[in-house]
Amino acid sequence: MRLGVFTVLFGGLRFEEALDRVAEHGIRTVELGAGGYVGKGHCDPAALLADVGTLDRFRRALAEREMTVSALSVHGNALHPDPAVAEAHHADWRRALELAERLEVGVVVAFSGCPGDGPDGRRPNWVTCPWPTDFAEILEWQWAERVLPYWREEAPRAAAAGVRIGFEMHPGMVVYNPATLFRLRDAVGEAACCNYDPSHMFWQGVDPVDAAREIGRAGALVHVHAKDTQLDAANIRRNGVLDTRPYAEVLDRSWTFRTVGFGHAEDLWRRLLSTLAAVGYDGAVSIEHEDPLMSIDEGLAKAARLLEQELPRERAGDLWWG
């Protein structure tokens, strides 16, 4: 495994400046936002594909710093009921896929998307319970009429490009936990894999180590985010884990995204990283900073320090005890 950084945290900097800031932490692997909600400040596939010189300068900036790209990320909603949003995010996805093939980057991170409640829906509708039966009917319509038709077309396209799709299990999207991930993978094929972000598991009550073991054993683990979540026990006792308060209202929220080690102790991260190694994962562990209580540089430095100490670098060879 190797440590990486999702460079959207340096979104205000030019590409070369962002790479230099990452390099200051001794990290040589980057994940690049290439469209959708995360934008494409450091990696605009349309511009890179349109001009050989631009693409050459992009490659040279990475090579001069001995950096590799772990994934292109298009966190969008190509199933959005607003055609303008859906078409824009679909175009971002297709261009990122084309660029990944050109750069020989084997993973494109994506959301599954979330449709509306029917053909005339105007906003995404994330269903979280089966009753009243309207909700179960909405969910089945979404999967049958939008989710599966779309990804049954796109998954083979990704496979043909030599790309595996790292679906991030994200609440608000139809794929948000292991069960929904496997529902999609079983239906569209093995190009549908997982970008594993434990921060979304913590607050849903999913054990992040058990989930990583299940996904890894299935051969579906292709990219990993390193982001923690602080659970506020008092607020959870009072209001549960579903929380629509703004992220900045930390004292009143049931959970808050935190820097690695500030939501869960080092032992949890040690067990998670060991489980990733045990299931054969040897890719990037990409730090994603969304901590409202720390600056970018402080959060990145502290996450990198903890992970560098615990990250398994090499698997043992054959061992024998006599």
C-alpha positions as CSV (number, residue, x, y, z in Angstrom):
1,M,0.0,0.0,0.0
2,R,1.0,3.6,-0.5
3,L,-0.1,6.9,0.9
4,G,-1.9,9.4,-1.3
5,V,-3.8,12.6,-1.2
6,F,-7.0,13.7,-2.9
7,T,-5.9,17.0,-4.2
8,V,-9.3,18.8,-4.1
9,L,-8.2,20.0,-0.6
10,F,-5.7,22.3,-2.5
11,G,-8.3,23.3,-5.1
12,G,-7.3,27.0,-4.8
13,L,-3.8,26.3,-6.1
14,R,-2.4,25.7,-9.6
15,F,-1.8,22.0,-10.4
16,E,2.0,22.3,-10.0
17,E,1.6,24.2,-6.7
18,A,-0.8,21.6,-5.4
19,L,1.7,18.8,-6.3
20,D,4.5,20.7,-4.5
21,R,2.4,21.0,-1.3
22,V,1.6,17.3,-1.4
23,A,5.3,16.5,-2.0
24,E,6.2,18.6,1.1
25,H,4.5,15.8,3.2
26,G,6.7,13.1,1.5
27,I,3.7,11.8,-0.5
28,R,4.1,10.8,-4.2
29,T,0.6,9.6,-5.1
30,V,-2.4,11.8,-6.0
31,E,-6.0,11.4,-6.7
32,L,-7.4,14.0,-9.0
33,G,-10.9,15.5,-9.2
34,A,-12.0,15.3,-12.8
35,G,-15.6,16.5,-12.8
36,G,-18.9,16.3,-11.1
37,Y,-19.4,17.9,-7.7
38,V,-15.7,17.9,-6.9
39,G,-14.8,20.0,-9.9
40,K,-11.7,19.7,-12.2
41,G,-9.4,22.4,-11.0
42,H,-6.3,20.2,-11.3
43,C,-7.5,17.9,-14.0
44,D,-9.8,19.0,-16.8
45,P,-10.2,16.0,-19.1
46,A,-11.7,18.0,-22.0
47,A,-8.7,20.4,-22.0
48,L,-6.1,17.6,-21.6
49,L,-7.7,15.5,-24.3
50,A,-8.0,18.4,-26.8
51,D,-4.4,19.5,-26.8
52,V,-1.3,17.3,-26.9
53,G,0.9,20.0,-25.5
54,T,-1.3,20.5,-22.5
55,L,-1.4,16.8,-21.8
56,D,2.4,16.6,-22.1
57,R,2.9,19.4,-19.6
58,F,0.5,17.7,-17.2
59,R,2.5,14.4,-17.5
60,R,5.7,16.3,-17.1
61,A,4.6,18.0,-13.9
62,L,3.9,14.6,-12.4
63,A,7.1,13.0,-13.7
64,E,9.3,15.8,-12.5
65,R,8.0,15.2,-8.9
66,E,8.1,11.4,-9.3
67,M,4.3,11.3,-8.7
68,T,1.7,8.7,-9.8
69,V,-2.0,9.1,-10.1
70,S,-4.1,6.6,-8.1
71,A,-7.5,7.6,-9.6
72,L,-9.4,10.2,-11.4
73,S,-12.5,11.1,-9.4
74,V,-15.9,12.1,-10.9
75,H,-18.2,12.4,-7.9
76,G,-21.3,13.3,-9.8
77,N,-24.9,12.3,-10.4
78,A,-25.5,11.3,-14.0
79,L,-28.9,10.0,-12.9
80,H,-30.1,13.4,-11.7
81,P,-33.7,14.1,-12.7
82,D,-32.7,17.6,-13.9
83,P,-31.5,16.8,-17.5
84,A,-29.0,19.7,-17.4
85,V,-27.2,18.2,-14.3
86,A,-27.4,14.7,-15.6
87,E,-26.0,15.5,-19.0
88,A,-23.2,17.6,-17.5
89,H,-22.2,14.9,-15.1
90,H,-22.5,12.2,-17.7
91,A,-20.2,14.1,-20.0
92,D,-17.7,14.5,-17.2
93,W,-17.8,10.8,-16.6
94,R,-17.2,9.9,-20.2
95,R,-14.3,12.4,-20.6
96,A,-12.7,11.2,-17.4
97,L,-13.0,7.6,-18.6
98,E,-11.3,8.6,-21.9
99,L,-8.5,10.4,-20.1
100,A,-7.9,7.5,-17.6
101,E,-7.4,5.2,-20.6
102,R,-5.0,7.7,-22.2
103,L,-3.0,8.1,-19.0
104,E,-3.3,4.4,-18.1
105,V,-4.9,5.1,-14.8
106,G,-6.9,2.0,-13.8
107,V,-9.5,3.5,-11.5
108,V,-12.2,6.2,-11.9
109,V,-14.0,7.0,-8.7
110,A,-17.7,7.7,-9.1
111,F,-21.0,7.9,-7.3
112,S,-23.8,5.5,-8.4
113,G,-26.1,8.5,-8.7
114,C,-29.6,9.0,-7.4
115,P,-32.7,9.5,-9.6
116,G,-35.9,11.3,-8.7
117,D,-39.1,9.6,-7.6
118,G,-40.4,8.9,-11.1
119,P,-40.3,10.0,-14.7
120,D,-41.5,13.5,-13.8
121,G,-39.2,13.9,-10.7
122,R,-37.4,17.2,-10.3
123,R,-35.0,16.5,-7.4
124,P,-33.0,13.3,-6.4
125,N,-35.0,11.2,-3.9
126,W,-32.9,9.0,-1.6
127,V,-35.1,6.3,-0.1
128,T,-34.2,5.1,3.4
129,C,-37.3,3.0,4.4
130,P,-39.7,0.7,2.7
131,W,-43.0,2.0,4.2
132,P,-45.4,3.6,3.3
133,T,-45.2,1.5,0.2
134,D,-44.6,4.6,-1.9
135,F,-41.0,4.5,-0.9
136,A,-40.5,0.8,-1.9
137,E,-42.1,1.5,-5.2
138,I,-39.9,4.6,-5.8
139,L,-36.8,2.5,-5.0
140,E,-37.7,-0.3,-7.4
141,W,-38.5,2.2,-10.2
142,Q,-35.1,3.9,-9.6
143,W,-33.2,0.7,-10.0
144,A,-35.2,-0.8,-12.8
145,E,-35.6,2.3,-14.9
146,R,-32.5,4.4,-14.2
147,V,-29.7,2.8,-12.2
148,L,-29.3,-0.5,-13.9
149,P,-29.9,0.6,-17.5
150,Y,-27.3,3.4,-17.1
151,W,-24.6,1.3,-15.5
152,R,-25.2,-1.7,-17.6
153,E,-24.1,0.5,-20.5
154,E,-21.3,2.2,-18.7
155,A,-19.6,-0.7,-16.9
156,P,-18.7,-2.5,-20.1
157,R,-17.4,0.8,-21.5
158,A,-15.1,1.1,-18.5
159,A,-13.9,-2.4,-18.8
160,A,-13.1,-1.9,-22.4
161,A,-11.0,1.1,-21.4
162,G,-9.1,-1.0,-18.8
163,V,-10.8,0.9,-16.0
164,R,-12.5,-0.3,-12.9
165,I,-15.2,2.0,-11.4
166,G,-14.6,2.8,-7.8
167,F,-18.1,3.4,-6.5
168,E,-18.0,5.4,-3.3
169,M,-20.7,4.1,-1.0
170,H,-22.2,7.5,-0.1
171,P,-25.5,8.2,1.7
172,G,-27.8,10.2,-0.6
173,M,-26.9,7.9,-3.5
174,V,-28.5,4.6,-4.3
175,V,-25.2,2.8,-3.5
176,Y,-24.4,3.7,0.1
177,N,-23.5,0.4,1.9
178,P,-22.1,-3.0,1.0
179,A,-25.5,-4.5,0.2
180,T,-26.3,-1.9,-2.4
181,L,-22.8,-2.0,-3.8
182,F,-23.1,-5.8,-4.3
183,R,-26.6,-5.3,-5.8
184,L,-25.1,-3.1,-8.5
185,R,-22.0,-5.2,-9.0
186,D,-24.0,-8.4,-9.4
187,A,-26.2,-6.8,-12.0
188,V,-23.6,-4.9,-14.1
189,G,-20.4,-7.0,-13.8
190,E,-16.9,-6.9,-12.2
191,A,-16.0,-3.5,-13.5
192,A,-18.2,-2.2,-10.7
193,C,-15.9,-2.0,-7.7
194,C,-15.5,0.1,-4.6
195,N,-13.7,3.2,-3.6
196,Y,-13.8,2.5,0.2
197,D,-14.4,5.5,2.3
198,P,-14.8,4.4,6.0
199,S,-16.0,7.9,7.0
200,H,-19.5,7.1,5.6
201,M,-19.6,3.7,7.3
202,F,-18.9,5.0,10.8
203,W,-22.0,7.1,11.1
204,Q,-24.3,4.6,9.5
205,G,-23.4,2.1,12.1
206,V,-21.5,-0.2,9.7
207,D,-18.3,-1.8,11.1
208,P,-15.6,-0.4,8.8
209,V,-13.3,-3.4,9.3
210,D,-16.0,-6.0,8.6
211,A,-17.2,-4.1,5.5
212,A,-13.6,-3.8,4.2
213,R,-13.2,-7.6,4.7
214,E,-16.4,-8.4,2.8
215,I,-15.7,-6.1,-0.1
216,G,-12.0,-7.1,-0.3
217,R,-12.8,-10.8,-0.3
218,A,-15.1,-10.3,-3.2
219,G,-12.2,-8.7,-5.2
220,A,-14.2,-5.5,-5.4
221,L,-11.8,-3.1,-3.5
222,V,-9.9,-0.8,-5.9
223,H,-9.3,2.4,-4.0
224,V,-9.4,3.7,-0.5
225,H,-10.1,7.1,1.1
226,A,-8.7,8.0,4.5
227,K,-11.2,10.1,6.4
228,D,-12.5,9.8,9.9
229,T,-15.9,10.6,11.5
230,Q,-16.5,11.8,15.0
231,L,-19.7,10.5,16.6
232,D,-21.3,12.7,19.2
233,A,-23.0,10.2,21.6
234,A,-25.2,12.8,23.3
235,N,-26.6,14.1,20.1
236,I,-27.1,10.6,18.7
237,R,-29.0,9.6,21.9
238,R,-31.2,12.7,21.4
239,N,-31.7,12.7,17.6
240,G,-30.2,9.6,16.0
241,V,-27.6,9.5,13.2
242,L,-29.6,11.1,10.4
243,D,-28.6,14.7,10.5
244,T,-29.4,17.5,8.1
245,R,-27.7,20.3,10.0
246,P,-24.9,22.2,8.2
247,Y,-21.5,20.6,8.6
248,A,-20.2,23.7,10.4
249,E,-22.6,23.3,13.3
250,V,-20.2,20.8,15.0
251,L,-21.6,21.1,18.5
252,D,-25.2,20.3,17.5
253,R,-24.5,17.6,14.9
254,S,-24.7,13.8,15.5
255,W,-21.5,13.3,13.5
256,T,-18.7,15.3,11.9
257,F,-16.0,14.4,9.4
258,R,-12.6,14.6,11.0
259,T,-9.0,14.1,10.3
260,V,-7.8,10.5,10.6
261,G,-7.3,9.6,14.3
262,F,-9.7,12.4,15.6
263,G,-12.9,10.3,15.3
264,H,-11.5,6.9,16.1
265,A,-8.4,5.8,17.9
266,E,-5.2,4.6,16.2
267,D,-6.1,1.0,17.0
268,L,-9.1,1.1,14.7
269,W,-7.0,2.4,11.8
270,R,-4.3,-0.2,12.5
271,R,-7.0,-2.9,12.3
272,L,-8.5,-1.5,9.2
273,L,-5.2,-1.2,7.4
274,S,-4.2,-4.7,8.4
275,T,-7.5,-6.0,7.1
276,L,-6.9,-4.2,3.8
277,A,-3.5,-5.9,3.6
278,A,-5.0,-9.3,4.5
279,V,-7.5,-9.2,1.6
280,G,-4.7,-8.3,-0.8
281,Y,-5.2,-4.6,-1.3
282,D,-2.0,-3.0,-2.4
283,G,-3.2,0.3,-3.8
284,A,-3.4,3.9,-2.6
285,V,-4.8,5.1,0.8
286,S,-5.9,8.6,-0.3
287,I,-6.2,11.2,2.4
288,E,-9.4,13.3,2.0
289,H,-9.6,16.4,4.2
290,E,-13.0,17.7,5.3
291,D,-12.3,18.5,8.9
292,P,-14.0,21.8,9.9
293,L,-11.8,22.1,13.1
294,M,-8.4,21.9,11.4
295,S,-6.6,23.7,8.7
296,I,-5.8,21.8,5.5
297,D,-2.1,21.6,6.3
298,E,-2.6,20.6,9.9
299,G,-5.1,18.0,9.1
300,L,-3.1,16.5,6.2
301,A,0.1,16.4,8.3
302,K,-1.6,14.7,11.2
303,A,-3.3,12.1,9.0
304,A,-0.1,11.4,7.1
305,R,1.9,11.0,10.3
306,L,-0.6,8.4,11.7
307,L,-1.0,6.5,8.5
308,E,2.7,6.5,7.6
309,Q,3.4,4.8,10.9
310,E,0.7,2.1,10.5
311,L,0.6,1.5,6.7
312,P,1.7,-2.0,5.7
313,R,4.3,-1.5,3.0
314,E,5.3,-5.1,2.1
315,R,3.6,-8.5,2.6
316,A,5.6,-11.2,4.3
317,G,7.0,-14.0,2.2
318,D,6.4,-17.7,3.0
319,L,6.9,-18.2,6.7
320,W,7.8,-21.5,8.4
321,W,7.9,-22.2,12.1
322,G,9.8,-25.4,13.0
